[in-house]
Every structure is written in structure tokens, then in C-alpha cells.
Amino acid sequence: MITKPERKPKNPNFSSGPCAKRPGWSPDVLAGALTGRSHRAGPAKVQLKDVIEKHRELLGIPADYKIGIMPGSDTGAFEAAMWSMLGPRGVDVFAWESFSKGWLTDITNHLKIEDVRAYEAPYGQLPDLRKADPERDTVFAWNGTTAGVRVPNGDWIAADREGLTFCDATSAVFAYEMPWDKLDVTTWSWQKILGGEAAHGMLVLSPRAVQRLESFTPENRPLPKIFQLTKKGKLIEGIFVGETINTPSMIAVADCLDALNWVSNIGGRRTTIARAAENFKTMENWLARSEWADFLAEVPETRSTTSVCLKIKDMWFDALPEEEKAPFVKAVVKNLDKEGAAYDIGSYRDAPPGLRIWCGATVQAGDVEALLPWLDWAYATAKNEIQKKAA
């Protein structure tokens, strides 16, 4: 039996969303929140525009790209883009985990677009990205948060494409260099790499995406107000200077500005990318010698450095009846939760039974190191309990 570790992570929050707050965060950073003020008041609009422009600066987003704050987190931003812009061309959808599969369901079952080609892969794998047709629109997630699988780069996207690329980048921005010249519609939320509060999403549009919005009106597709990006055939410019579609939380805005200032102070996106990579490397080194855990992502180049998803490779676990595997993993997670060593690291409900550990930039490397012995202990403890009952 493995001895219970003594050292615990200082911050046991390893959830994949909402994610750990930045190091040193406290509620005091919200003192500048414009609570009780209208989001249409001058000072509030300044803060909202600051969120937009700080994102532009830190992520290197081109000056001629539009950046807006949307309701409904990343989901709301991505849905608004799909409902407003998909239809004039055939659509290629690449789906390999729950959220990208959700986009495929929406496109086929709700938008009812007829010319759709679905390229799917099981958890742990990527579809063949080479099948993307530059004449068609392409829908994909850059980082599959629920599978721990990401696209390795943007080389598979044609520079001279006629169609638009729709990229759900919610666990990717601030963790990888994003090839903005390959991305026409990009979305994410504040709750991932920034460790911000949920409910708000970011939407980035290339000039070609704006042209699509202003030249295409979906027929027989009524758009809810929170999805409407144009008025009388023209882009609603206010959305992209901080005049949000609906009322934002000014507390969440203050929290986001604090996170963006932190990114700036530590050296920008190169530092956040490096911090996630360091955390991932720590996990990788541990998994190389683990007797029971391994990456769910099969190909090293496609492994997410932020949402690290683990499968169990123990032959004992493989021999368990299928209906007992998920409860066993829940017991492992419960052991960690009870000890205050790690919170909320069970795999996503649709994914294979396993663990999902957030290693993004707000997570300290020392906390990842402290977590690993606890994973061994929690697994061995849960396994021993089952073996005792069976004896």
C-alpha cells in the first residue's frame, strides 16, 4: 500500500473550467469593479473596450480583425457565429470530443444545413485534417478540452481558401501561438487560460468573416437577439468596441482585466505558453514511469498542454466489468477531494472513465508536482478497497 503523501498542492483547483485563478488572486482585485453602474456608462464602456484591446495586444490579433464580447461564454459566441454565417457553402466538420461533436449536431439537426461532411474520430484521436476542402467552410475545435487532443498546428488550413474557418479556441488561446491568418471566426471564454469568471465569450472575425456577415442573410432561420451581429445588412460595430449585446457582469469584467494585466506583467503570451508547457512536461515525465495511467491522446504531437486527459492502463482495471469502471474512477476522485489534494478532476461525462487535469498557465508548476504522488495514492487506495471487498 502506498503511504499517504504529506505535501499537498497549495492550490488544489485543477478543474478544466472554470479554471484556477491566477497566482496571488484574491477578491481584493475586484475593488475596481463598477458594480451598480450601467454597462452603457462611459467608465464601464472604457473597461469593456480595454478587455478587447488588451486581448488584441497580448494575443497578437491583427488590427483589421474585429473583436467582440459575447453572452453565453464560448458556447454563445460560437453559436452566434454558426447561426449567423453558415449556409452559403458546404461545411466540413471535424469532431473528436464532446464540444466539437456538439457543433456537428447543431449544424445538422438544428441549422439543418444539407451539405455537411462529418469527419469524426474517437476520444484520444484526431480525424484526418488533410480532408479539409478550401472551397468549403471548416468547423473545428483547436483544443479538445474533454479529450486532451488538439490540432498540432494550422498547416492543414489553406492560405488561399475560399471558405471560412470556424475555430473554437476556448482552451487554446494563451496556450499556443494562434495562426490568425488561418482563422476567420475564433471564439473562447475568460474561464480557461485566464482563470476568469464564466458566462462571457470572445468572438474574433477576420475581414473575410465580416464580408460573409454583410453579404449573407440566412433564409428561414430566425436569429435570437443575442445571436444578431448585423443590422440592415451591416455589421453592428458597437459590439466590437465594448457595446455588448446584453448586460455583462462588471465584476467579471474587472476580474478579466486583472487576469489580462497579470499576463502582461509576467511577459505576455510567450510566458503563459511556457507555463502550460512546463506543467505538461511534469505530467509527461510522471506518466512515462506510471504503472497505471497514460495519456488519452494517442499521438504525442496532438496532446493538449492545458487539459491533460488520462486513461487507466492497468490490466486489473481493464478486467473490471464496464459498469464498474466509472464508479471506480469516481472513488479515486472522491479520495482526492476528501483530502483536499485535488478538486474536480474526473473525466468529462461523455469521455472514457479517467482523469482530467488542468495544466494551464494559472496553475503553478509546484502544485502539479505535489499532485502526482496523491494521484498514485488515491488510485492505490481505491483499488485496495475494491480488492478487499472481493476477497
C-alpha positions in Angstrom: 0.0 0.0 0.0 1.3 3.5 -0.9 1.9 5.8 2.0 -0.3 8.9 2.0 1.8 11.9 0.8 2.4 14.7 3.3 2.8 17.7 0.9 -0.3 19.0 -0.8 -0.8 21.4 -3.7 -1.1 25.0 -2.3 -4.0 25.4 -4.8 -5.9 22.1 -5.4 -8.1 23.6 -8.1 -7.4 21.5 -11.2 -10.8 21.9 -12.8 -10.9 22.3 -16.6 -13.4 25.1 -16.4 -13.9 27.3 -14.6 -10.1 27.0 -14.0 -7.8 28.0 -11.3 -7.4 31.8 -10.6 -4.1 33.4 -11.3 -1.4 33.0 -8.6 -1.9 35.6 -5.9 -5.5 36.3 -6.7 -7.9 37.4 -4.0 -11.3 39.1 -4.0 -9.5 42.4 -3.4 -8.6 42.6 -7.1 -12.3 43.3 -7.7 -12.3 46.5 -5.8 -12.4 48.5 -9.1 -15.5 46.7 -10.4 -18.1 49.2 -11.5 -20.9 47.5 -9.5 -24.2 49.3 -9.6 -23.2 51.2 -12.8 -24.8 50.8 -16.2 -22.6 48.9 -18.7 -23.5 51.8 -21.1 -22.0 54.4 -18.8 -18.7 55.9 -20.0 -16.4 54.3 -17.5 -17.9 50.9 -18.0 -17.6 51.1 -21.8 -13.9 52.0 -21.2 -13.4 48.8 -19.2 -15.2 46.7 -21.8 -13.1 48.2 -24.6 -9.9 47.6 -22.5 -10.8 43.9 -22.4 -11.0 43.9 -26.2 -7.8 45.8 -26.8 -5.7 44.0 -24.2 -6.7 40.7 -25.8 -5.7 42.1 -29.2 -2.3 43.2 -27.9 -1.5 40.1 -25.8 -2.6 37.6 -28.5 -1.2 39.5 -31.5 -4.6 39.7 -33.2 -4.3 41.7 -36.5 -5.6 45.3 -36.4 -8.2 44.7 -39.1 -9.8 41.8 -37.2 -12.9 42.6 -35.2 -13.1 41.5 -31.5 -16.3 41.4 -29.5 -17.6 40.3 -26.1 -20.5 37.9 -26.4 -23.0 36.5 -23.9 -23.1 32.8 -23.1 -19.4 32.1 -22.8 -17.6 30.4 -25.6 -20.7 28.4 -26.5 -22.7 31.6 -27.0 -20.0 33.2 -29.2 -19.6 30.1 -31.3 -23.4 29.5 -31.7 -23.9 33.1 -32.7 -21.2 32.8 -35.4 -22.6 29.5 -36.8 -26.2 30.6 -36.8 -25.3 33.9 -38.5 -22.8 32.7 -41.1 -23.1 29.1 -42.0 -25.1 28.2 -45.1 -23.8 29.6 -48.4 -21.1 26.9 -48.8 -20.8 23.3 -47.9 -19.4 22.6 -44.4 -16.7 20.3 -43.2 -16.9 19.5 -39.5 -14.1 17.9 -37.6 -15.3 16.3 -34.4 -13.4 14.2 -31.9 -14.7 15.2 -28.5 -17.9 16.4 -26.9 -17.9 20.0 -27.9 -16.9 19.6 -31.5 -19.5 16.8 -31.7 -22.0 19.3 -30.3 -21.2 21.7 -33.1 -21.8 18.9 -35.6 -25.2 18.1 -34.0 -26.2 21.8 -34.1 -25.2 22.2 -37.7 -27.0 19.1 -38.9 -30.0 18.8 -36.6 -30.8 22.5 -35.8 -29.4 24.6 -38.6 -30.3 21.7 -40.9 -27.5 22.5 -43.4 -27.8 19.9 -46.1 -24.2 19.9 -47.5 -22.3 18.7 -44.4 -19.3 16.3 -44.3 -18.5 15.0 -40.9 -15.0 13.8 -40.1 -15.1 12.1 -36.7 -12.6 10.3 -34.5 -13.0 8.6 -31.1 -11.7 10.1 -27.9 -7.9 10.1 -28.0 -7.6 10.6 -31.7 -7.8 13.3 -34.4 -9.7 13.0 -37.7 -7.7 13.3 -40.9 -7.4 17.1 -41.1 -6.0 16.8 -44.6 -9.5 16.2 -45.9 -10.5 19.9 -45.2 -11.6 21.4 -48.6 -10.6 25.0 -49.0 -13.7 25.6 -51.1 -15.9 24.8 -48.1 -16.3 26.2 -44.6 -14.4 24.3 -41.9 -15.6 23.9 -38.3 -13.3 22.6 -35.6 -12.0 22.9 -32.0 -8.3 23.8 -31.7 -8.0 22.1 -28.3 -10.4 19.3 -27.4 -10.8 20.0 -23.7 -12.8 16.8 -23.0 -10.4 14.5 -24.9 -7.0 16.2 -24.3 -6.4 16.2 -28.0 -5.5 19.3 -30.0 -4.7 20.1 -33.6 -0.8 20.3 -33.8 -0.7 23.4 -36.0 -2.6 25.3 -38.7 -0.5 24.0 -41.6 -3.5 21.9 -42.8 -5.6 25.1 -43.4 -5.1 26.5 -46.9 -3.9 30.1 -47.1 -5.9 30.7 -50.3 -9.1 29.1 -49.0 -12.4 30.3 -50.3 -14.4 29.0 -47.4 -14.2 30.3 -43.8 -12.6 28.6 -40.8 -14.7 28.5 -37.6 -12.4 27.7 -34.7 -13.5 27.0 -31.1 -10.3 28.0 -29.3 -11.5 28.2 -25.8 -8.7 26.1 -24.2 -6.1 27.2 -26.8 -5.6 31.0 -26.7 -2.8 32.0 -24.4 -1.6 28.3 -24.5 -0.4 28.1 -28.2 0.5 30.5 -30.8 -2.6 31.0 -32.9 -2.1 31.4 -36.7 -4.6 34.3 -37.1 -4.1 34.4 -40.9 -5.6 30.9 -41.0 -8.6 31.7 -38.7 -11.7 33.6 -39.8 -14.0 33.0 -36.8 -12.4 32.4 -33.5 -14.1 32.1 -30.0 -13.0 31.5 -26.4 -14.1 32.3 -22.9 -12.4 34.0 -20.0 -12.8 31.0 -17.7 -10.0 28.9 -19.2 -6.3 30.1 -19.5 -7.1 33.4 -17.8 -8.9 31.7 -14.9 -11.6 34.3 -15.3 -15.3 34.1 -14.5 -17.8 32.2 -16.7 -20.7 33.5 -18.9 -18.8 35.7 -21.2 -17.2 34.8 -24.6 -14.9 36.4 -27.1 -15.6 36.5 -30.8 -12.9 37.4 -33.3 -13.8 38.0 -37.0 -11.4 38.3 -39.9 -12.2 40.8 -42.7 -13.5 37.8 -44.8 -15.8 36.8 -42.0 -17.2 40.3 -41.8 -17.8 40.2 -45.5 -19.7 37.0 -45.1 -21.9 38.5 -42.4 -22.7 41.5 -44.6 -23.4 39.6 -47.8 -25.3 36.5 -46.5 -28.7 36.5 -44.8 -29.9 33.1 -43.7 -33.3 32.2 -45.1 -36.0 30.7 -42.8 -33.6 31.0 -39.9 -34.8 33.4 -37.2 -32.0 34.7 -35.1 -32.4 35.4 -31.3 -31.3 38.9 -30.4 -28.2 37.6 -28.6 -27.1 36.0 -32.0 -27.6 39.1 -34.1 -24.3 40.5 -35.4 -25.7 42.7 -38.2 -28.5 45.2 -38.6 -29.9 46.1 -42.0 -27.1 44.1 -43.7 -24.3 45.9 -41.9 -22.1 44.7 -39.0 -23.1 46.1 -35.6 -19.9 47.9 -35.0 -20.7 48.7 -31.4 -20.4 45.0 -30.4 -16.7 45.2 -31.3 -15.9 48.3 -29.2 -17.4 47.2 -26.0 -21.2 47.9 -26.5 -22.3 44.4 -25.7 -25.4 42.7 -26.9 -26.7 42.2 -23.4 -25.8 43.3 -19.9 -22.3 41.9 -18.9 -21.2 41.4 -15.3 -18.9 44.3 -14.4 -17.4 42.2 -11.6 -16.5 39.5 -14.2 -15.1 42.3 -16.4 -12.9 43.6 -13.5 -11.7 40.1 -12.9 -10.8 39.6 -16.6 -8.9 42.8 -16.7 -6.9 41.7 -13.6 -6.1 38.4 -15.4 -5.0 40.2 -18.6 -2.8 42.6 -16.6 -1.2 39.5 -14.9 -0.5 38.0 -18.3 1.1 41.3 -19.4 3.1 41.6 -16.2 4.6 38.1 -16.4 5.8 38.5 -20.0 2.7 38.1 -22.2 1.5 35.0 -24.1 5.0 33.6 -24.5 5.1 33.2 -20.8 1.7 31.7 -20.5 2.5 29.3 -23.3 5.7 28.3 -21.5 4.0 27.9 -18.1 1.4 25.4 -19.6 4.2 23.6 -21.4 6.2 23.2 -18.2 3.2 21.8 -16.3 2.5 19.4 -19.2 6.1 18.3 -19.2 5.9 17.5 -15.5 2.8 15.3 -16.2 4.5 13.7 -19.2 7.6 12.7 -17.1 5.3 11.2 -14.4 3.2 9.3 -17.0 6.4 7.8 -18.6 7.0 5.9 -15.4 3.4 5.4 -14.2 2.2 1.8 -13.9 -1.5 2.7 -14.1 -2.0 5.9 -16.0 -1.4 7.1 -19.6 -2.4 9.9 -21.9 -5.8 9.5 -23.5 -4.4 11.3 -26.6 -2.5 8.7 -28.6 -0.2 10.8 -30.7 2.4 13.0 -28.8 2.1 15.9 -31.2 -1.6 16.2 -30.6 -1.6 16.1 -26.8 -3.1 19.1 -25.1 -0.8 21.0 -22.8 -3.7 22.5 -20.9 -6.5 19.9 -20.5 -4.5 16.8 -19.8 -6.8 13.8 -20.1 -5.7 10.4 -18.6 -6.8 6.9 -19.2 -6.2 3.9 -17.0 -3.9 1.3 -18.5 -3.8 -1.1 -15.5 -4.8 -4.6 -16.6 -6.7 -5.0 -13.4 -8.9 -2.1 -14.4 -9.4 -3.4 -17.9 -10.8 -6.6 -16.4 -13.4 -4.8 -14.4 -17.0 -5.0 -15.7 -17.8 -1.9 -17.8 -20.5 -0.8 -15.3 -17.9 -0.7 -12.5 -15.2 1.4 -14.2 -16.9 4.8 -13.9 -17.8 4.3 -10.2 -14.2 3.2 -9.5 -12.8 6.4 -11.1 -15.3 8.4 -9.0 -13.9 6.7 -5.9 -10.4 7.9 -6.9 -11.6 11.4 -7.4 -13.5 11.3 -4.1 -10.3 10.3 -2.3 -8.5 13.3 -3.7 -11.4 15.7 -2.9 -11.8 14.4 0.7 -8.1 15.0 1.3 -8.1 18.5 -0.3 -5.4 17.4 -2.7 -7.3 17.9 -6.0 -10.8 19.1 -6.9 -12.9 18.3 -9.9 -10.6 16.1 -11.9 -12.9 13.4 -13.1 -13.1 12.9 -16.9 -15.9 14.6 -18.8 -19.2 12.7 -18.6 -19.1 11.6 -22.2 -15.5 10.7 -22.2 -14.0 7.3 -21.3 -13.6 6.8 -17.5 -10.4 8.6 -16.4 -9.0 11.8 -15.1 -8.8 15.3 -16.5 -6.2 17.7 -15.0 -6.0 21.3 -16.0 -2.4 22.4 -16.5 -2.9 25.9 -17.9 -0.9 29.0 -17.1 -2.7 29.9 -13.9 -1.6 26.5 -12.3 1.7 26.6 -10.5 4.3 24.0 -11.5 4.9 23.2 -7.9 1.3 22.3 -7.4 1.4 19.9 -10.4 4.5 18.3 -8.8 2.8 18.0 -5.4 -0.4 16.5 -7.0 1.3 13.5 -8.7 2.1 11.4 -5.5 -1.5 12.0 -4.5 -2.8 10.5 -7.8 -0.8 7.4 -7.1 -2.1 7.2 -3.5 -5.7 7.8 -4.5 -5.6 5.2 -7.2 -4.0 2.6 -5.0 -6.4 3.3 -2.1 -9.5 2.9 -4.3 -8.1 -0.3 -5.9 -7.2 -1.7 -2.5 -10.8 -1.1 -1.2 -12.3 -2.9 -4.1 -9.9 -5.8 -3.8 -10.7 -6.1 -0.1 -14.4 -6.3 -0.8 -13.8 -9.0 -3.4 -11.6 -11.1 -1.1 
